[in-house]
């Protein structure tokens, strides 16, 4: 009969290291980047995710009128929510968990405890990609964003006409959140 000798010290070391590593999590969010005009991607992302309501100030009314869009001071502007994070999480959370489990099994073969963090990194990259895809597609697999309003499109057209020669015009897309790509590019993950 042939005997197999197992070195349990390596297994004990792996279990000890895994206990330390398993407290780590992956977090996905919006890095704070600034547009050329100084707008924070985190602030813009928050307004896109949750929407906003605002009264038009006299200064804003004058600015809009200057660009051919007449909105009286005191009027209410409403930007509906376009929940790119919440829609993606609702549609993909189960897939992310399943992928994490499969990744753990794949990376654990003959590995040290770093396979746990590698699995988190893989899932983090997928989470980022899924959220970016939701932005690019104007919604997730099961939920669509409302298109930009006719007034918003008129504002963009009027402003871009004033910039037709210098290349700094704004988006003509009826889809919010993608005009510069800065918000999309600021979505990232980190291991905590």
C-alpha positions in Angstrom: 0.0 0.0 0.0 1.2 3.4 -0.9 1.1 6.2 1.7 0.6 9.9 1.0 2.1 12.4 3.4 0.2 15.7 3.7 1.9 18.8 5.0 -0.8 20.4 7.1 1.4 23.4 8.0 0.8 24.9 4.5 -2.9 24.3 4.9 -2.9 26.0 8.4 -1.0 28.9 6.9 -3.5 29.2 4.1 -6.5 29.2 6.4 -4.8 31.8 8.7 -4.1 34.1 5.7 -7.6 33.5 4.3 -9.2 34.6 7.6 -7.3 37.9 7.2 -8.1 38.3 3.5 -11.8 37.4 3.8 -12.6 40.6 5.7 -11.8 42.6 2.6 -14.6 43.7 0.3 -14.9 45.4 -3.1 -16.5 48.8 -3.3 -17.5 50.5 -6.6 -18.1 54.2 -6.9 -17.4 57.4 -8.7 -13.9 58.9 -8.4 -14.0 62.6 -7.9 -12.7 64.0 -11.2 -13.4 67.5 -12.5 -14.7 68.5 -15.9 -13.0 71.4 -17.8 -15.7 73.7 -16.3 -14.9 72.4 -12.7 -18.0 70.2 -12.3 -17.4 67.2 -9.9 -18.1 63.8 -11.4 -19.4 62.7 -8.0 -21.8 65.6 -7.8 -23.0 65.1 -11.4 -23.3 61.3 -10.7 -25.5 62.0 -7.6 -27.8 64.3 -9.7 -28.0 61.8 -12.4 -28.7 58.9 -10.0 -31.3 60.7 -7.9 -32.5 63.6 -10.1 -33.2 67.1 -8.9 -35.7 69.9 -8.8 -34.7 73.6 -9.1 -36.3 77.0 -9.3 -34.9 79.1 -12.2 -33.1 82.2 -10.9 -33.2 85.5 -12.8 -29.5 85.0 -13.8 -30.3 81.5 -15.2 -33.3 82.8 -17.0 -31.1 85.5 -18.6 -28.5 82.9 -19.6 -31.0 80.6 -21.2 -32.7 83.5 -23.0 -29.3 84.6 -24.3 -29.1 81.1 -25.9 -32.6 81.2 -27.4 -34.4 79.2 -24.7 -37.0 81.3 -22.8 -37.6 80.1 -19.3 -39.0 82.6 -16.9 -37.4 83.3 -13.5 -39.2 81.3 -10.8 -40.1 78.4 -13.2 -39.3 74.9 -12.0 -36.8 72.7 -13.7 -37.0 68.9 -13.1 -34.4 66.4 -14.0 -35.8 62.9 -13.5 -33.6 60.2 -11.8 -31.5 58.0 -14.1 -30.3 55.5 -11.5 -27.3 54.0 -13.2 -26.0 52.4 -10.0 -29.3 51.2 -8.6 -30.5 49.7 -11.9 -27.2 47.9 -12.5 -27.1 46.5 -9.0 -30.8 45.3 -9.2 -30.0 43.5 -12.5 -26.5 42.2 -11.9 -26.0 41.6 -8.1 -26.8 37.9 -8.4 -24.5 37.5 -11.4 -21.7 39.3 -9.5 -22.1 36.9 -6.5 -22.1 33.9 -8.8 -19.0 35.1 -10.6 -17.2 35.7 -7.3 -17.9 32.1 -6.2 -16.7 30.7 -9.5 -13.6 33.0 -9.4 -12.8 31.8 -5.9 -12.9 28.2 -7.0 -10.8 29.0 -10.1 -8.1 31.0 -8.3 -7.9 28.8 -5.2 -6.4 25.8 -7.0 -2.8 25.6 -5.8 -2.8 29.2 -4.6 -2.0 31.2 -1.5 -4.6 33.4 0.2 -4.2 36.1 -2.4 -6.8 34.3 -4.6 -9.5 35.9 -2.5 -8.3 39.4 -3.4 -7.8 38.4 -7.0 -11.5 37.2 -7.1 -12.6 40.6 -5.6 -10.6 42.4 -8.3 -12.1 40.4 -11.0 -15.7 41.1 -9.7 -14.8 44.8 -9.2 -13.7 45.1 -12.8 -17.0 43.4 -14.0 -19.1 45.7 -11.7 -17.4 48.8 -13.2 -18.0 47.5 -16.7 -21.6 46.7 -16.1 -22.3 50.2 -14.6 -20.5 51.9 -17.5 -22.6 49.8 -19.9 -25.8 50.9 -18.2 -24.7 54.6 -18.7 -23.8 54.0 -22.3 -27.0 52.1 -23.1 -29.4 54.6 -21.4 -30.4 52.0 -18.8 -29.8 48.5 -17.7 -31.1 45.2 -19.1 -34.5 45.6 -17.4 -34.8 49.3 -16.8 -34.5 52.3 -19.2 -33.7 55.9 -18.4 -36.1 58.7 -19.6 -34.7 60.6 -22.5 -33.6 64.2 -22.2 -36.5 66.6 -22.3 -37.2 68.8 -25.4 -36.1 71.8 -23.4 -32.8 70.2 -22.5 -32.2 69.3 -26.1 -33.0 72.9 -27.1 -30.5 74.2 -24.6 -27.8 71.9 -25.9 -28.6 72.9 -29.5 -28.5 76.6 -28.7 -25.2 76.4 -26.8 -23.5 74.1 -29.4 -24.4 76.6 -32.2 -22.4 79.2 -30.4 -19.4 76.8 -30.3 -19.7 75.3 -33.8 -16.3 76.7 -34.8 -14.2 76.0 -31.6 -15.1 72.3 -31.1 -16.4 72.8 -27.5 -20.1 72.2 -28.3 -22.1 70.0 -26.1 -23.9 66.7 -26.7 -26.6 66.3 -29.2 -27.6 62.9 -27.7 -31.0 62.5 -26.2 -29.3 60.2 -23.6 -28.1 61.8 -20.4 -24.8 61.0 -18.7 -22.6 60.3 -21.7 -21.8 63.6 -23.4 -18.2 63.9 -22.3 -17.5 60.3 -21.1 -16.0 61.7 -17.9 -18.6 60.3 -15.6 -18.3 56.9 -17.2 -14.5 57.0 -17.0 -14.6 58.0 -13.3 -16.4 54.8 -12.2 -13.9 52.6 -10.5 -13.5 50.0 -7.8 -11.2 49.5 -4.8 -10.5 46.7 -2.4 -11.2 47.8 1.2 
